[in-house]
Structures are given as C-alpha cells and as structure tokens.
C-alpha cells in the first residue's frame, strides 16, 4: 500500500522497514503548501542523506518500492501480501539473540547516531560494558563452545 505523508513518517520511526513490491512512499506535504510535521524532515535525511531527502521533500515526489529500497528508505521489498511474514521472520531472527545484547546494540546505534563519532564510541563502550556481567553472555559463550543453540533469558 501507500506510505505517504504521516504514513511514511510513522515508518521512518521504525528500526526496520519491509515493503510490498507495489508500495508507494513519499512526503507530499509541500504540494499542499505545508511541510512534513511528524519527523519526516528529521528522520528521512538521517536515513538517506540530506540532499536526496531535500529533493524528495521539496518536490513531493513519490517513489516505488524498488526505488525506496535503493535509496535506503526500506530494508526489504517482498511480493505483495508477504510483508508481514518477512517482518515476522526478521523478528524471529532478532528474538533468537540475547535480549540484553540486542537492547544495548539498539541503544548504542540510536544514541551514537545523535552525536559525534568519539562520543558514539563512548556510548558503545558503555553499552558493551553492560553486557559483560550478564548470564546471557556466559550462556552464549558456553553454547558456542558446546556447539549448541543458546537459551537466552534476558539476564
């Protein structure tokens, strides 16, 4: 379906985006003499670069799923009607990993992207340090050693 205006702004707030092959994306607000007002002017440039984001926002241009993938607006394009199953597949892949590690990695990326590289590296080190004393870390190491699938508990 279409992710236009506020619909795209909601999608841009997500960590991972999956689109059906017939999806359309855009921030057409300037064609209505307004601007994207729910994060589009801030999130899109951080995702695809300022110049391309300005072009899409200033023109109000709509892009198809293939172009959205090429631009980096979406992570995956899939046949129509299969986006939910692809999203669940990705969620299951994430869920198989240590929840503390995933949570800390998300924090490191999200906070680090809002600052300079040196500060981002400090955020990463602090997040990494939070994973060291966890039971999940030990479970991961033991499972690797024993050649078995780890069973994480978020501890």
N, C-alpha and C positions, 0 to 999 in steps of 0.2 A: 504494500500500500504506500501511501504518501506520508512522508515526514516533512511537512512544510511548516515554517514559522515555529510556533511553540512546540509542535511535534518533534522537529529536529532539535530544538533546544533541550527538550527532555532527553532525547537520545544522546546528545553531546555530554550530558551529565553522567552517562553510564561509563563503566570501565571498559566494557567490550560490547561491540555492536555487530549484530548479524542481520543481514538484509535479504529478503526475497529478490529474485532476479528482476522482477518488474517494479521494484520500489523506486520512488522518486524522492529526491531530497532537495531542500532549498530553504533560504531565508528571504522570502519575497517582500518583506515589510517595506523596503524603500519604494516599491511600486505603489504603496499606499501612503507615501509621504511620512512614514514613521521609521523606526529602527527596531531590530530585534531587541526586545527588552527583558528577556528571561535568561540571559547568559550567552546568547549567540555571538555577540561582538567580543566576548572574552574567551569563550571556550574554543570556537572554531579556529581563530588564529593560533592558539596554543597547539592545536591538533595538526593543522595543515600549513602553517606559516602565515605571516601577516599579509603578504602580497596576494596570495591566492584567496585567502579569506576576504580581503577587501574587494577583490574582483567579484566574488560570488555575492557578497552582501550589497555592494554598490549597484550591481546590475540586477539583483533579484533573480539571477539565473537558477534554474532547476537542473539537477544532474541525475542521470540514471544510476542504477546500482553498480554497473561496471565502472563508471567514472568515479563514483563515491569510493569504491574500493581502491582505484588507482590513486586518488587524492589522499587516502588515509582516513576518510570520514567513517568508513565501516571496516571491520576486521575481516569479514567473510561475506560473500554472496552465495546464495544457495538457491536451488529450484523453488519456485513459488510453492507455498504451503509447507515448507520444511524448515523454516527459520527457527521455530520453537524447538524442534528436535535437535537441531545443530546447537542451539543455545544450551539445552539440557546436556548434550554431550560435552560441551566445554565446561559447564558447571560441575559435571561428574569428574572430569579430569582435575579440576581445581580442588574439589572436595576430597580427592584421594591423597592430597598433600597435607602436610602438617598445618593445622589451622593457625597456630601461633606464627609460623613462618610466613604463611600467606598474608595474614593480617599485618605483620611487620613489613613485609615487602610492599604491600599497598601503601602503608604509611610512608615508607621511605621514598617511593616514587611520587606520591601525591604532594608531600611536603617538600621534597627535594626539587620538584619542578617549579616551585614558587620562589626559589631562591637562587643564589649563585652556586657554581659547581663546588667550591670549597665548603660552603655551608651545607650543601646537599650531601657531601661526603661525610660530614659530621653527623647528619641525620641518619645516614646509612649505618655508620659505626654504632650509633646509639641503638638503632633498631636491631642490628646484628647482636649486640650485647644482650638484648632481651631474650634472644633465642637460646643462648648458651646454657643457662641453668635449667632448661625445660626437660621434662620427662620425654616429651615427643622427640627432642633431639637425640636423646640416648636410644629411644626406640628406633629411630631412623638409622642410626649407625649400626645398631645390633641387627636390624633386618637386612641391611646391606651386607654385613659380614656373613650372616646366615643364609643369604640368598633367598629371602622370603619377602612377602609383601608386608610393609609396616602397618601396624594398627595404631593410628593416632587418636588421642583423646583430648587434645587441646590443653594439655598440662605441661 
